[in-house]
Amino acid sequence: MNCLSQRQLIAYMEDRLSPVNKRTVESHLDHCTRCQHQLEQWIDELHQTEETMWEESLSKNMDQKIIQMLSPHPVRVLNPATPSHQPQPWKQRSITIMKRMTLAAAALTVVVSGGMLVSPTFASYVNAAFTNSPIGKADPVAPVTNGILQKSGDPGIEQAAKKGFAQTVNASATDQGITIEVKEVMADPLRISIAAIVKDKNGKPMDSFLSEMIRRDNKEQVITIKDKQGNVLKPIEASANEDTRKPNEDWHNVMNVDTGYMSLDRELHSYFADISEIPDELIVEFNIKQLDDIKGNWKLSVPVDMKKAKAATKTHEINKTYTTPQGLKLDVKQMTFAPSGVEMVIDRSTTDNQRKEYSYELVNEKGTVVAAWDSKAVIREASKQNNVIKYLKWDHTRSTENGTRDFHYFQPIDASQSLTFKLGSVYTEEAAALNAKLDTDRLEKKESIAVEDQGDQFTFKKYQKDPNAVVDVEGYDGVHRVNDDGSTTKLEGYHLSFEGKLDPDTAAMTPFEYWTISDETGKKYVDVDYYIHKTEYEKGRAILGSTIFLENLTTLPKQLIITSEKRMVEHKNVEWEVPIYAGK
């Protein structure tokens, strides 16, 4: 069975399907992990967009009225384990404030392989949309008034566009009756945002643009940034696994359902060691050879004038240092005010070479928190982040001679106010002694096995399939890997579920990044995936639920032994604050 189209998924989320079609979509979603992932990410990002754009404009009463009008969503997204009787968090989200909101087209697969947490966007869809022919060139003209990016960007992009930093672009390419057009661009030293659209021969926006990006994300680079001389820009620190890196994964795209326009966004700072190195002009090239099953030749070249945005960008030197009682040395170096946001640069080092992370707030003279950063490893329910620029794939950390340099990005902050840096929590890597010996015969008898280490409580049990699940396609029952051509391959292995309630002093981070799984003979299992289906934070304790999948384990040993020698501990309210900016 073919996967659902973007139009079908959006119609389902807007509750515009007939009962019969609705049941068909729901039946497919119950067992197609690919469509589940895409839908869940849209819901997740829509929820976050709603929080930032609608939170102050809708009363609680109005929120409830909207939520009550929504039909319950049955899909057990990312949850192959037996669902609890508690409603899933996404069921409680308001997901149909649609027509004036953007839908993020990314796919969430919260998967951990080999003990490392990875949260890849299923595709940076900015990928298979663009490819090669005579380049259609266009020159930016006067600043846009009442343009696309003023209405469909994030708060920083919208503010920069309204202040005249968006530029009109007239670049398009047509082949096979399909037109690709770039309408606007906004760029400053921190990031770039482009408004583009793909139309059919009747001028109607094409949904296939997004789905094609998903399928072709691994194949070729479709967006390239160059300097005026035609030199292709590359990040300063190339990925260690550059051969396996997705060529367009640093781009993010969001589609506006009403207009059919898509904003394509990525950071710029990783290309340059210093803002002064950014040239006055950049060129963004789009190169497309295939959309869906239609092969063609589309090329666009978009000039970007950086002079005005560079002139409006100001860097303030700070250079305040502090070493915490836990051995974390922080050097708050500088903050940069750009048209679309604020960058904080902080150097970090440790006295013992152990992993250490931190959170902080930026507070104005009235005591109001105007921005806050927290470790990205902290689960969202416990995260202290505030006013952070979301979705873009920032290069948050670079190596330095003595440690690391962290880059944190916030939506625009009023530069007329004074600001104080206030350190919050420090997270340190500490010793652990988890030793969970799970007798597989007990697991097979559906018994639960509980273990505890330093206040962290874990309950393990065999995965049980939901008996009420609807199977509409044979083979969509279990863990599947999505192939490059969009097909899926079912994986053989053993499922194990666990629920964890972490001690209040344990950091609200996924503990299994430190876990080792072996059997009674000492054999270690390295092909392990963790599928997170529950994260909660109650009374200072993180509560987690996950399904563990041990790939290729078909013959059970006598015991599965889960051990861990480390865990992350949170030291709360570390007292250090220092004025960093006097306003203007």
N, C-alpha and C positions, 0 to 999 in steps of 0.2 A: 504493500500500500504506500502511495506517495505521502510525503509529509504535508502538513497543512500549510497553506500559503499565508503570507503576512495579512492579506485582506481577511481571510477566514478567522485568524486569531484576533485581529482587531474587532471584527464584527462580533465575535464571541464575547470579548471583554466589554463591549458596549451593549451587550444583551440585545442584539439586533437580529439574531437567528430565529428561525421557526423552531418549535419544539422538536420536530424530527431532526432537523439539521444540528440543533444544539446537542441532542443526545449522540449523534454521530461524531461530532467533534469531541465531546467529553469521553466517549468510548475510546477514540484514538489517543487522546491525551493521557488516559490512564496508563497506557503501556508504551508510548513512544517517548523515550527519554530525550530525544532531540527536541521535539516540540515542547515537552515539559520544561526543558532548560530555557528555551527562548521565551516562553510565556512567563515563567517565574522571574526572569530578569526584567522583563517589561513591567510586571507588577511591582517588583522591588524598586526599580528606578522611578516609576511613576509615583510610588508612595513617597520617595524622597523628594521628588519635584513638587508634589502636593504640599509637603511640609514647608518647603521654602517659599513657594509662590502663593499658597492659599491659606496658610495657617492663620494669618492675621485678618484675612478678609471674610472668613466664614465662622459663624458662631458655632459653639459646640452643638447647639440644638439643630442647626442646619446640617452639620456633619452627620449627626445621627439620622436625620431624615434621608439624606443621600444614601447612607449605608443600608438603611432599611429597605430601600428600593432595589438594592442589588440582589440578584439571586445567588444562593450559596454556590461556591466554586468547589467541585468535587475532586479535583485532581490532587493526588498525593505527590506534589512536586518534590523531587529529590528525597523521597522517603520510601525506600523499599522495605523498611521494617514495618512491623505491625503498628498502625496508627494509634495514637492514644486517643482517649475520649475527649481530650481538650481540643478546641478548635485550633487549626494551624494559624500561626501569626499572620500569614498573608490573607487568611479568610476574613480577618478583622480590618483589613485595609480598605480604604475608599478607593476603588479602582475605576470608577466611571466618570470622574470629572474630566472627560476626555477632550471635548471639542476644542478647548482652548489650551490644551497641554501637549507637550511633546512626548513621544514614546521612544524610549531608548532601545535601540536594536542591538542588544548584546546578549550572549547566552551565558548563564551562570552554571558552572559545574563545580561545586565546592568539593574538590577531590584532593586527597593527600596521598602521594605516592612515595614510597620509600622513606616515610617519616618527614617529608617536607611538604608544607601546606602550599597548594597552588590554587589560585582562584582565577583561571583564565577566562577572558571573554571568549565565548564560543567562536567568535571571529571578530576582529576589529573591523567590522564589515566594510570598512573603508577600503575595500580591497579589490574585489573583482569588478568594481564598477568602472574602472578606467583602464584604457590601453592605446595603439599606434597608427598615425596617418599624418597628413600635413597638419602642422600645429596651428590651431586657431588662436591668434593672439589678440589681446585686448589691453587697453591702457586704463588704469584706474582714473576716474574723473573726480569731480567735486565730492565732498562728504555727502553721504546719503541722508535724506530726510524721510522720516517715517518708513524706514526700510525693514527688511525681513529680520535681520539680526537684532533689531531693536525690540522685536516681539517674541522671538523664538530662541534666543540664547539663554545662558544662565545669567544670574544677576550681574556678574562682572562684564560679560560680553554685552549685555543689553545697555549697561551704564556707559561703557566705552563707546558703543555705537551712537547712543543719544548725545554724547558729547562731541560727536563729529569725527570719530576715529575709524568709522566704517567707510569703505570705498566702493563705489559702484564699479562693476566689472561687466563688460559685454563680450563674453567669450563663449562660443558654442561650436559644436561639431555634430554633423548629421551624417548617418550612414544607415542603410537598410531600413529607412523610415523612422529611425530612432534618433532623437536629438538629446545631447548632453549639454547642459548650459550651466555656467557659473555666473551667479548674479551679483554677489557681494563678497567682500573680504574685510576682516578686521584683524589687525596684527599689531602687537606691541612686543617688547623684549621678552615677555614671559610666554606668550602663546599666540596661536593663529586660529581663526575661525572662518570657515568658508561656507557660504550658502549656495547649494547646487541643486539641480533637478534633472531628472531623466523623463522625457516625454515620448509618447508614441506618435504616429503620423497624424493623429487628430489633436495633438497638443495636450493629451491627458497624461497626468503623472503615472509612472509605472512602478507598481509595487515590486516587481521582479528585481529591480535594482538592488534591494536589500538582500533578498534571498540569494542572489548570485554572488554577493560579497561573501556570504557564509561559505558557500561551496568552494570558492576559489581562493580563500584567504591564504592557503599554504603555497600557492603556485607561483605568483609573480608579483613584483612590486608595481602598484598602479598609481601611486602618488609619489612624486619626487620633488624635493626642495633644492634649488640651485642658487648660486650667487649670480650676479649680473653677467659674469664672464662664462657662465655655463658649467661651473664646477659643482658637482653633486655634493651636498652637505651630508656629513655623517656624524653621529654622536661622538663626543670626545672619547668616552670609554665604551668601546664596542663590547657587545655581549661575549662572554667566554664561549658560549654555544652558538656563535653566529651562524653556523651552518644549519642549525635546526630552528633558528629564530624565524617567526612568521614575518614576512616582508612588510606587512602593513599594520602590525599589531600596536604600534605606537599611536595610531590614529583612532579616534572615537567618533561615532556618528549618531545623530539623533534626528528622527524624522518627524516633521510636523504633519499630522494627519489632515488638517484642514487644507493646507496649501500644497502639500506634496513636496515641499522643499526640505532638504536635508542640510543640517549643519555638520561640517566635518572639522574636527578639532584635534589639535595636538600641541604639546609644549615646544618651545623654541630654545629654551635656555641650555638644554643639554648639548647643543651644537657649538656653544661658545664658552670659553673659560671666563670671560668677563663681558658685560654688556657693551663695553666700548668696542669690542670686536665685531659687533653685529653690523653688517653693511647697511647702507641707506636703502638699498633695493634688493629684493629677493624675487625669485621666480618659482612658482609652483606649477609643476607639469603633471597632467593627467594622461594616462595611457591605457586605452581600453581596446581589447580585441574580441571580447565575447560577453554578451548579456543573455542569461539563460541559455537557450540553444541557438541563439542568433549570433553568428560570427560577423564581425565587421571591423572597421578601422576608425577609431575616434581618438583624437588628440586635442588637448587644450593646453594653452600656456597662459598662466595668470601672473602678471607683474604685481608686485606688492611694494608699495612705497612705505618705508619705515621711518622716514625723517621726522614727521610730526609726532609719532608715538615715542620715538627715542628722546625727543626734546622734552616731552612731558613726563618722562620717567626719571625719578630722583632716588638716589641711594643715600641712606643715612648710616654712618658708621657708629657702632655701639661699643664693641670690645669690652664686655663685662664677663668676668670669669668666676666660677665657683666650683668647688669640689665637695660633693655630698658625703655624708658619713658612710655611704655604701661604696665609696671609691669611684664614683662617676664624676669626671671633670667635664664641665660645660663651659664653652666660650661662645657667648651670644655675640656674633660678629657684626651683623648688619641687617637692615631691612630696606627693601626697595619698594617704592610706591610707583606702580605702573597704571595705565588707564584701566586695565581689566582686572587688576588684583594686586596683592601684596606678597612679597617673598621674604621669608625669614631665613637667614643663614646661621647655622649653629654648628660649631665644631664639638665633637664628642670623643672622649678617650677614657680608658679605665686604667686602674692601677694594677689589675690582676689578669687582664686579658679575658675576662669572663663577659658573657653577653649581658649588656645593661641597656635598658630603654627608659623612656621618661614621658611625662605629660606636662603641659604648662598652659597658662592663660595669659592673654594680653588684656589688661584692665585699664580703663580710662580714669580721669580724675574724679568722676562721679562714682567709681566703684563698679561700673558696668563692664561685664566681660564682653569684649567686642570680637574676640576670636580665641580659639583654644585648639591645641594639638594633643593628640594621644597616639600611642603606638598603634600601627595598623594591625598588629596581631591581637589586640583586644577585641572581643566580640562586640558587635554593634550595640547591643542592649546596654553594655557597660561602658562604651566609649565616651570619653569626655570631649570629643571633637566638636567644634562649633565654628560655623562660617568658613569651613574648609572648601576649597574648590574640588568638587567631586568629579569622578568619571575619567578625567584625563589621566594618562599614564605618566605621571611625573617621574623624573629620575630623582628619587628622594635622597639618595645617599651616594657619595663618592669617597673613594679612599684618599687619605692624606698620609703624610709621613708619620704622624703620631696617632692616627686613629681614623675617624670618618668625618665627613662634612655632610650635614643634613640640610635639605632644602624643603621648606614647608610653605604651602601656598594657600592664601586666603582670598575670599571675595573682597572687593575694595573696602578699605577702612578710611574713615574721615581723617585726613592728615592735619586738621586744625586742632585736634585734641591731643593732650599729653597721654603717654602710654607707659605702663609699668609691666615688666615681665615677672610673672609669678609662677614659680615652679610648683607642680602638683604632686604627682607620684613618681617614684623611681622603681623600676622593675629589674630584679636581679635574678640571675641563674643560681639556684641553690641545689644542694644535694637532696636526692629522693631515694626511697628504698621500696618502690612498688614491686611486689612479687606475687602476681596472680596466677595460681596454678589451677587451670580449668580442666576438670575431667570431662572428656568428650562424651563418655557414656551418660553422664548426668545432663549434659547439654542436649543430647539426643532425646532424653526423656522429658525435655522441656522444663528442666529445673533451672532456677536462677542461682547464680553464684556471686556472692557479695564479698568485696575486699575493701580494705581501708589502708591509707598511708598518709600520716601527718595531717589527718582531718579531711583528706580527699576520699570520698566514698564512691565506689564504682560497682555497678551491678551488671553482670554479663549473662546473656542467654542466647540460645540459638535463634536465628532469624526465622520468623514465621510469616508466611505469605498471608496477605489480607484475603480472607475467604470470600469477601463481597466484591472483590475486584472484577471488573468487566474486561474480558479478553476478546478483542475484536479481530486481532491478527495473531496468528500462531507465530511464536518466536519473540513476541514483545514482552516476555515474562522473564525477568532476570536482569543481570548487568550486561549492557551492550557497549561496544566501542563503535563510534561513528567513523566511517571510512572517508577518505578524501572525496569520493564520488557521491557521498550522501547516504550510502547504504550502511547497514549496521551489522555487526558481527557479535553473536552471543558468546560471552566468556564463561568458561567452566571454572568452578571454584567453590569455596565454602563461605557462607554468610554467618557472621556473628554480630549480635547487637550489644550495645552497652549504653547505660545511662550513668552520668557522673554528676556528683554534687561537690563542688570544690570548696575547700576551706576558705573562710573569709580572708585569710592572709595570702592565699594562692591567687596569683594573677588570673584575671578572667580571659585566659588564652587557651587554645586547644592543647590539652596535655599530651595528646598522642604523637606530637611531633618528636617527643623523646622516647617513645615506646619501641621496644624490641620484642618481636614475637618469635618464639622457637617451640620445639617440642621436647619430650623427655630425653631424647637422644642428643640434644644440643643442636639439632638442625635449625637454622634460622630461615624464616620466610621473609623474603624481601619484596615480592610482588604483592604489595598490600595497598588497598585503597580504602579511604574513610569517607563515607557519604554522610554529611551532617544533615540531620533533619530537625534538630531542635537546639536553640540557644536562648536561654533566659537568664535574667539577673534579678534575684530577689533577696532583699535584706543583706546585700553585700556579698552574696554567694552566686557564682556562676553555675548554671544547671545546663548540662549538655546532653544531647542524644545523638548517637551515630550508629551506622551500620558498617562493620568491618568486612571487607571482601578480600579473602585470601585466594588470589588467582592460581588456578591449576592444582589446588589442593582437593583431590577427589577421594583419596583414601585417608581416613582420619587416624592420627596418632592417638596414643592413650591420653596424652595431655597437650593442651595448648598453654604455653607459659608466657605471660606478658610481664615484662620487667621494665623498670625505668630508674636511672640513676640521677636524673635531674628533673627539676620543675622550675617554673617561674614564680617568684614571690613579689607581691606588691607592697611597697613601703609608702604609705599614704601621707599626704600633707607634709612633705618635706619642706621645711620653712626656709625659703630664700626668695626674696623679691627685690627688684632693682629698677629704678627709672631708666627707660631706654630711649624715650623720645619726648621732646618738650613741646611738640605741636608747632603751629606756625600762625 
